[in-house]
Amino acid sequence: METRESAFGQGEAPREPEVGAAAIVGRSPWQLFLIRFRKDHVAIFALGFLVLLVLAALFAPVIADRVAHHGPNDLFIHDPVKMVNEFGLPLGPNKQFWFGADRSGRDLFVRVLYGARTSLLVGVVATGFAVFVGVTLGLIAGYYGGWRDTLISRTTDIVLSFPLLLFAIGIVGACSASTEGCFGGLIKPGLQLVVFVIALFSWPNIARVVRGNTLSLREQEFVDANRAVGASNLTIIFRELLPNLVAPIIVYSTLLVPSNIIFEAALSFLGLGVPQTVPSWGRQLAEAAEVFRVAWWMMLFPGLFLLATTLTFNLVGDGLRDALDPRTGR
């Protein structure tokens, strides 16, 4: 075997790789996250349900056209297809109308699918706006401190002290009084107004979470090292602090979506959410309240979908929290 010269001029044989060294493989944080998340079978099942729900909501027009062969606002109150009896009460599930009909003789199955579109759209878009505002203000308050922190923190406390539902009812009612809406026509009645109101009252919670984590991170050594080499405040915020806040932001966002879906359902239940022509689970539950004893399906199916959606979002959020937390033993 050939030898090589060492630093001292003596020949030595090349070292053989240690036994088992090849089996040690480094894993990135993303790979560790996937390994932890896959072990949570409940979260995986919940994520699968959410994927199916999103697909059903996206392809609701296709399903309505190809499967049900009618739209969400088509009325079936006359022969040959009549889903209302002689007393004006809707008929229950059958082979053609899987979820039965509502009080106006419309297909409840199609309206539940379109209701998923409304709930997911409002929940996700409102959460997106709330996260953007909350993360921005939380980073400013936590990193800069001083009067900025005082101003943002006191504003957050004031908004959190509001009776949210009462203020939401007042704002939606005032802005829906005319077709022009609010702020000179900037916020129009309907989905746009509902998203605005929900986002308006959702940002303080995530702002407090981001502020608390930023206060802890800004005292770490890697932030001091960046300051020592002359990095600007924006560079530290975007390159050092924000990547370390991704995990809590993702987790809290997944937990905020179901809360906003329930918020939209509550407004629609009170008749202040989306317009009458836009299917909504909350409005369907409100319509079912008066005829629940004789038309149980009107409350059962929208209620089940609303419950399953909010529950699965919470389960996925719990799974993400456990997988992204390096201190967990799962």
Backbone torsions as a table, in degrees:
resi	resn	phi	psi	omega
1	MET	NA	133.6	-179.2
2	GLU	-68.9	150.5	178.6
3	THR	-114.6	162.0	176.5
4	ARG	-124.0	155.4	-178.6
5	GLU	-79.0	129.4	175.7
6	SER	-84.7	-177.6	179.7
7	ALA	-66.5	-18.9	-178.5
8	PHE	-103.3	9.8	176.7
9	GLY	83.7	1.8	-179.4
10	GLN	-97.9	142.6	179.7
11	GLY	-81.2	139.1	176.8
12	GLU	-142.2	149.0	-178.6
13	ALA	-72.8	147.2	177.1
14	PRO	-63.6	143.2	-177.6
15	ARG	-73.6	140.1	174.4
16	GLU	-83.2	146.6	177.0
17	PRO	-61.9	138.2	-178.7
18	GLU	-65.5	148.1	180.0
19	VAL	-66.8	128.5	178.7
20	GLY	87.1	-3.9	-179.0
21	ALA	-67.3	-35.5	-179.2
22	ALA	-68.2	-21.5	-178.2
23	ALA	-78.4	-14.0	179.8
24	ILE	-85.9	112.5	-176.7
25	VAL	-119.4	128.0	176.8
26	GLY	-72.7	142.7	-179.9
27	ARG	-121.7	140.7	177.9
28	SER	-78.3	162.8	176.1
29	PRO	-56.5	-34.5	178.9
30	TRP	-65.4	-41.3	178.0
31	GLN	-66.2	-39.4	177.4
32	LEU	-64.4	-38.7	177.2
33	PHE	-61.8	-44.8	-179.7
34	LEU	-63.5	-39.1	179.9
35	ILE	-63.3	-44.9	179.3
36	ARG	-66.4	-42.1	-176.0
37	PHE	-67.8	-36.4	-179.9
38	ARG	-65.9	-23.7	179.4
39	LYS	-75.9	-17.3	179.5
40	ASP	-89.6	91.5	-174.9
41	HIS	-68.1	-31.2	178.5
42	VAL	-65.9	-44.2	178.8
43	ALA	-65.9	-37.4	177.7
44	ILE	-63.6	-43.5	178.3
45	PHE	-63.4	-42.7	178.8
46	ALA	-64.0	-39.9	178.3
47	LEU	-64.5	-39.3	177.1
48	GLY	-61.9	-41.1	177.6
49	PHE	-63.7	-41.0	179.9
50	LEU	-64.2	-38.7	177.9
51	VAL	-62.1	-44.6	177.9
52	LEU	-63.0	-40.0	179.8
53	LEU	-65.6	-42.3	178.5
54	VAL	-63.6	-42.8	178.2
55	LEU	-62.9	-42.7	178.6
56	ALA	-62.8	-38.8	179.0
57	ALA	-69.2	-40.4	-179.7
58	LEU	-65.9	-40.2	-176.4
59	PHE	-100.0	22.1	178.2
60	ALA	-58.0	-42.2	177.0
61	PRO	-62.4	-37.7	179.3
62	VAL	-67.3	-44.0	179.0
63	ILE	-63.7	-41.9	179.3
64	ALA	-63.7	-36.6	-177.6
65	ASP	-79.7	-41.2	-173.7
66	ARG	-89.8	-30.4	-176.1
67	VAL	-100.3	-55.6	-177.7
68	ALA	-84.3	-26.2	178.0
69	HIS	67.3	27.3	173.7
70	HIS	-162.3	165.0	-176.6
71	GLY	-91.2	179.8	-176.1
72	PRO	-73.7	-19.9	-177.3
73	ASN	-110.3	11.7	177.1
74	ASP	-74.5	133.4	-178.4
75	LEU	-97.9	138.6	177.5
76	PHE	-125.0	77.3	-177.6
77	ILE	-120.0	2.7	179.1
78	HIS	-130.3	158.2	175.2
79	ASP	-65.5	154.1	8.2
80	PRO	-83.9	-17.5	177.5
81	VAL	-107.3	105.7	-176.1
82	LYS	-124.7	118.8	-177.5
83	MET	-110.5	20.4	176.1
84	VAL	-131.4	132.8	-178.7
85	ASN	-81.7	-176.3	-176.3
86	GLU	-66.2	-16.8	178.0
87	PHE	-93.3	2.2	-179.7
88	GLY	82.3	11.8	179.2
89	LEU	-93.7	144.4	-178.6
90	PRO	-71.9	156.3	177.2
91	LEU	-94.8	156.2	-173.9
92	GLY	-83.2	-173.8	-178.1
93	PRO	-59.5	144.3	174.8
94	ASN	-150.1	-171.0	-174.8
95	LYS	-65.5	-33.2	-178.5
96	GLN	-89.7	-39.2	179.9
97	PHE	-111.2	93.7	-170.2
98	TRP	-62.3	-36.4	-179.4
99	PHE	-104.0	10.4	-177.2
100	GLY	79.0	-163.5	-178.3
101	ALA	-122.1	162.6	175.5
102	ASP	-94.4	-171.5	-174.1
103	ARG	-66.1	-23.0	179.4
104	SER	-94.0	3.0	-179.5
105	GLY	81.5	23.5	177.9
106	ARG	-96.2	153.4	-177.2
107	ASP	-69.7	116.5	-176.5
108	LEU	-71.4	-31.8	178.7
109	PHE	-61.1	-47.0	179.4
110	VAL	-65.5	-39.6	-179.1
111	ARG	-70.0	-31.4	175.6
112	VAL	-67.3	-40.4	177.0
113	LEU	-62.9	-45.1	177.7
114	TYR	-67.5	-30.4	174.7
115	GLY	-63.8	-32.7	175.4
116	ALA	-64.1	-38.5	176.7
117	ARG	-60.5	-44.8	-178.9
118	THR	-64.1	-47.6	-176.4
119	SER	-65.5	-45.1	-179.3
120	LEU	-67.7	-39.6	179.4
121	LEU	-62.9	-49.3	-179.7
122	VAL	-64.4	-45.4	-177.4
123	GLY	-62.7	-46.0	-175.9
124	VAL	-73.4	-45.3	-177.4
125	VAL	-67.1	-44.5	178.6
126	ALA	-62.7	-40.2	177.3
127	THR	-64.5	-38.7	178.1
128	GLY	-60.2	-46.2	177.5
129	PHE	-64.2	-42.9	-178.9
130	ALA	-64.1	-40.0	179.2
131	VAL	-66.0	-42.0	179.5
132	PHE	-60.8	-48.7	-179.1
133	VAL	-67.4	-44.2	-177.9
134	GLY	-65.1	-42.5	179.5
135	VAL	-66.1	-42.4	-179.9
136	THR	-61.8	-50.4	-178.6
137	LEU	-69.2	-37.0	178.7
138	GLY	-64.1	-40.3	178.1
139	LEU	-66.0	-42.8	179.7
140	ILE	-63.3	-45.7	-178.5
141	ALA	-66.9	-42.4	-175.8
142	GLY	-74.8	-34.8	-175.3
143	TYR	-85.4	-45.9	-175.6
144	TYR	-83.3	-34.7	-179.9
145	GLY	65.3	-156.2	176.7
146	GLY	64.5	-143.5	-177.0
147	TRP	-66.5	-28.7	177.4
148	ARG	-64.2	-45.7	178.8
149	ASP	-62.3	-42.9	179.9
150	THR	-62.6	-45.7	-178.4
151	LEU	-63.4	-48.3	-177.6
152	ILE	-68.4	-41.5	-178.8
153	SER	-65.1	-42.0	179.0
154	ARG	-69.0	-36.3	175.6
155	THR	-63.9	-40.3	177.6
156	THR	-62.5	-43.8	178.9
157	ASP	-62.5	-38.9	-179.6
158	ILE	-65.5	-45.2	-179.6
159	VAL	-64.7	-39.9	179.9
160	LEU	-67.9	-22.5	-179.7
161	SER	-81.9	-12.0	179.8
162	PHE	-68.3	144.5	166.1
163	PRO	-73.0	99.0	-166.1
164	LEU	-58.5	-47.1	-175.7
165	LEU	-64.0	-40.6	-180.0
166	LEU	-65.6	-43.3	178.4
167	PHE	-67.0	-38.3	178.2
168	ALA	-63.3	-42.5	178.0
169	ILE	-61.2	-43.4	179.6
170	GLY	-63.9	-44.9	-178.5
171	ILE	-66.5	-46.4	-179.3
172	VAL	-64.2	-41.6	178.9
173	GLY	-63.5	-41.1	-179.5
174	ALA	-69.3	-41.4	-177.8
175	CYS	-77.0	-18.2	179.3
176	SER	-93.9	2.0	-178.3
177	ALA	-68.1	-24.5	178.6
178	SER	-138.5	164.8	-179.7
179	THR	-73.1	-15.3	-179.0
180	GLU	-75.5	-24.9	-179.6
181	GLY	79.7	-145.8	-176.2
182	CYS	-118.1	164.4	175.7
183	PHE	56.2	46.5	176.9
184	GLY	67.9	30.2	-179.9
185	GLY	89.2	4.3	180.0
186	LEU	-68.9	-40.1	179.0
187	ILE	-108.7	111.5	-177.8
188	LYS	-91.0	150.9	175.2
189	PRO	-62.3	150.7	-179.9
190	GLY	114.2	-147.7	-177.7
191	LEU	-59.1	-40.5	-178.8
192	GLN	-60.6	-42.9	179.5
193	LEU	-67.6	-41.0	179.5
194	VAL	-63.1	-44.6	178.6
195	VAL	-61.5	-41.9	-179.8
196	PHE	-62.5	-45.9	-177.4
197	VAL	-65.8	-43.5	-179.1
198	ILE	-65.2	-43.8	179.0
199	ALA	-64.8	-33.3	-178.9
200	LEU	-61.9	-33.2	-177.1
201	PHE	-104.6	4.6	-176.3
202	SER	-104.2	-21.4	-174.0
203	TRP	-70.1	-30.1	-175.0
204	PRO	-60.5	-36.1	-178.0
205	ASN	-64.0	-46.6	-179.1
206	ILE	-72.7	-27.8	175.6
207	ALA	-63.1	-39.7	179.2
208	ARG	-68.3	-38.5	178.5
209	VAL	-63.9	-46.9	-178.7
210	VAL	-67.0	-39.4	179.2
211	ARG	-61.7	-45.4	-179.4
212	GLY	-62.4	-42.2	178.3
213	ASN	-69.1	-35.4	179.5
214	THR	-67.2	-39.0	177.2
215	LEU	-58.3	-37.1	179.0
216	SER	-74.7	-41.3	-175.1
217	LEU	-71.5	-33.6	-174.7
218	ARG	-68.1	-15.0	178.1
219	GLU	-94.6	1.7	-178.8
220	GLN	-75.7	161.7	-175.4
221	GLU	-66.0	-35.2	-176.7
222	PHE	-68.0	-28.1	175.2
223	VAL	-72.1	-41.4	176.7
224	ASP	-63.2	-36.5	178.7
225	ALA	-65.4	-38.5	177.9
226	ASN	-67.6	-38.3	176.5
227	ARG	-64.3	-38.0	-177.4
228	ALA	-65.0	-32.5	-179.8
229	VAL	-89.6	6.3	174.2
230	GLY	89.4	18.4	179.3
231	ALA	-68.8	142.4	180.0
232	SER	-75.6	166.9	179.5
233	ASN	-62.8	-41.0	179.2
234	LEU	-64.9	-37.3	177.9
235	THR	-64.1	-43.5	178.8
236	ILE	-64.3	-40.9	-178.3
237	ILE	-65.1	-48.0	-172.8
238	PHE	-83.1	-29.7	-176.6
239	ARG	-97.2	-24.0	-175.3
240	GLU	-115.0	-51.1	-174.9
241	LEU	-76.9	-50.5	-174.9
242	LEU	-60.2	-43.3	176.5
243	PRO	-60.4	-32.1	178.8
244	ASN	-78.4	-10.9	178.4
245	LEU	-99.3	-1.3	-176.6
246	VAL	-60.7	-43.4	-176.8
247	ALA	-60.4	-55.3	178.9
248	PRO	-63.7	-31.4	178.7
249	ILE	-66.0	-44.6	179.6
250	ILE	-63.6	-45.6	-178.2
251	VAL	-62.9	-47.7	-177.2
252	TYR	-68.3	-31.5	178.3
253	SER	-64.6	-42.4	179.0
254	THR	-66.4	-27.3	176.5
255	LEU	-84.0	-20.4	-180.0
256	LEU	-82.7	-29.9	-179.4
257	VAL	-57.6	-50.8	179.5
258	PRO	-62.7	-33.1	176.7
259	SER	-63.3	-40.2	178.9
260	ASN	-71.3	-32.4	175.6
261	ILE	-64.2	-43.3	177.2
262	ILE	-64.3	-37.8	178.0
263	PHE	-60.0	-47.1	179.3
264	GLU	-63.8	-40.8	179.3
265	ALA	-63.4	-37.6	179.1
266	ALA	-65.9	-42.6	177.9
267	LEU	-64.8	-42.1	178.9
268	SER	-66.8	-35.7	177.8
269	PHE	-61.5	-34.9	179.5
270	LEU	-85.6	1.6	179.0
271	GLY	80.9	17.4	-176.3
272	LEU	-117.1	9.7	-177.2
273	GLY	-92.1	-121.6	-177.7
274	VAL	-75.6	163.3	179.4
275	PRO	-62.7	166.6	-177.4
276	GLN	-61.8	-33.4	-176.1
277	THR	-77.7	-12.0	179.7
278	VAL	-96.6	115.9	-179.4
279	PRO	-62.6	138.7	179.1
280	SER	-147.2	138.6	179.6
281	TRP	-61.5	-39.3	-180.0
282	GLY	-63.6	-43.4	178.8
283	ARG	-67.6	-35.8	177.5
284	GLN	-64.3	-38.6	176.6
285	LEU	-66.7	-37.3	177.9
286	ALA	-65.0	-40.5	178.1
287	GLU	-67.2	-30.6	-177.7
288	ALA	-79.0	-18.1	-174.5
289	ALA	-61.9	-34.0	-175.5
290	GLU	-80.2	-23.5	-176.3
291	VAL	-122.3	25.5	-174.4
292	PHE	-60.8	-36.9	-175.2
293	ARG	-69.0	-27.3	-178.8
294	VAL	-109.7	-11.6	179.5
295	ALA	-138.2	66.9	-175.0
296	TRP	-61.6	-29.0	-176.2
297	TRP	-65.9	-25.6	-179.4
298	MET	-65.6	-28.8	177.7
299	MET	-96.9	-30.0	-174.6
300	LEU	-64.6	-53.5	-171.8
301	PHE	-72.0	-47.1	174.2
302	PRO	-62.0	-37.7	178.9
303	GLY	-65.3	-40.8	178.3
304	LEU	-63.9	-43.4	179.9
305	PHE	-66.6	-39.6	177.9
306	LEU	-64.7	-43.2	178.8
307	LEU	-64.6	-46.5	-178.0
308	ALA	-64.1	-39.3	-178.6
309	THR	-65.6	-49.8	-179.8
310	THR	-65.1	-38.8	180.0
311	LEU	-65.3	-45.1	-178.1
312	THR	-67.1	-36.2	175.6
313	PHE	-61.7	-41.7	178.6
314	ASN	-66.6	-39.0	178.8
315	LEU	-66.6	-40.3	176.9
316	VAL	-65.1	-40.1	177.7
317	GLY	-62.6	-41.0	176.5
318	ASP	-63.4	-41.4	178.4
319	GLY	-64.2	-40.8	177.7
320	LEU	-65.5	-38.7	178.7
321	ARG	-62.5	-44.6	179.7
322	ASP	-67.3	-36.8	-177.6
323	ALA	-75.5	-32.1	-177.7
324	LEU	-86.4	-13.6	-179.9
325	ASP	-87.1	111.0	-178.6
326	PRO	-66.4	-15.9	-178.5
327	ARG	-84.1	-8.2	-178.7
328	THR	-75.0	152.6	179.2
329	GLY	-97.5	5.2	-176.6
330	ARG	-81.9	NA	NA
